[in-house]
Amino acid sequence: MIPGFDSFAKMIILFGVVLVLLGGLFLVVGKLLYIGRLPGDIYIQRKSFSFYFPLTTSIIISIILTLLFTLFSRR
């Protein structure tokens, strides 16, 4: 193995585990809460066209991930 890549490999594995846990959490919580249908999410529907952009949901997820990465990156 190339020197210095041990920590990088562990970080990628941790990131994968976190993504799997978050995905499972979103599957469970998505059925309980209205994630994806929050006020501020943009939804436009016409006769032959529909557009959905989860703006508020994206901001909330970004804040949560920022807090998680900040907490776990401190040594």
C-alpha positions as CSV (number, residue, x, y, z in Angstrom):
1,M,0.0,0.0,0.0
2,I,1.2,3.5,-0.7
3,P,2.2,5.4,2.4
4,G,-0.3,8.0,3.6
5,F,-3.3,6.4,2.0
6,D,-4.3,4.5,5.1
7,S,-6.1,7.5,6.6
8,F,-7.6,8.3,3.2
9,A,-9.0,4.8,2.8
10,K,-10.5,4.9,6.3
11,M,-12.0,8.3,5.6
12,I,-13.7,7.0,2.4
13,I,-15.0,3.9,4.3
14,L,-16.4,6.1,7.1
15,F,-18.0,8.4,4.5
16,G,-19.6,5.3,2.9
17,V,-21.0,4.1,6.2
18,V,-22.3,7.5,7.0
19,L,-24.1,7.7,3.6
20,V,-25.6,4.3,4.1
21,L,-26.9,5.3,7.6
22,L,-28.2,8.6,6.3
23,G,-30.0,6.8,3.5
24,G,-31.6,4.4,5.9
25,L,-32.5,7.2,8.2
26,F,-34.1,9.2,5.3
27,L,-36.1,6.1,4.3
28,V,-37.6,5.7,7.8
29,V,-38.0,9.4,8.6
30,G,-39.3,10.2,5.1
31,K,-42.3,8.1,5.8
32,L,-42.9,9.8,9.2
33,L,-42.1,13.4,8.4
34,Y,-42.8,15.6,5.4
35,I,-39.1,15.7,4.2
36,G,-39.3,16.7,0.6
37,R,-42.6,18.4,1.0
38,L,-41.6,21.3,3.2
39,P,-42.7,24.9,2.8
40,G,-40.2,26.5,0.5
41,D,-39.8,23.5,-1.7
42,I,-40.6,24.5,-5.3
43,Y,-43.2,22.5,-7.1
44,I,-44.7,23.6,-10.5
45,Q,-47.2,21.4,-12.3
46,R,-48.7,22.2,-15.7
47,K,-50.6,20.0,-18.1
48,S,-47.7,18.2,-19.6
49,F,-44.9,19.4,-17.4
50,S,-44.0,19.1,-13.7
51,F,-40.9,20.6,-12.0
52,Y,-39.9,19.9,-8.4
53,F,-36.9,21.4,-6.6
54,P,-36.6,20.7,-2.8
55,L,-35.0,24.0,-1.9
56,T,-35.8,24.0,1.8
57,T,-35.1,20.3,2.2
58,S,-31.7,20.7,0.5
59,I,-30.8,23.6,2.9
60,I,-31.8,21.5,6.0
61,I,-29.8,18.5,4.8
62,S,-26.8,20.7,4.1
63,I,-27.0,22.2,7.6
64,I,-27.2,18.8,9.2
65,L,-24.3,17.4,7.1
66,T,-22.2,20.4,7.9
67,L,-22.8,20.0,11.6
68,L,-22.0,16.2,11.4
69,F,-18.8,16.8,9.5
70,T,-17.8,19.6,11.8
71,L,-18.3,17.4,14.9
72,F,-16.5,14.4,13.5
73,S,-13.6,16.3,12.0
74,R,-12.4,17.7,15.3
75,R,-9.6,15.8,16.9
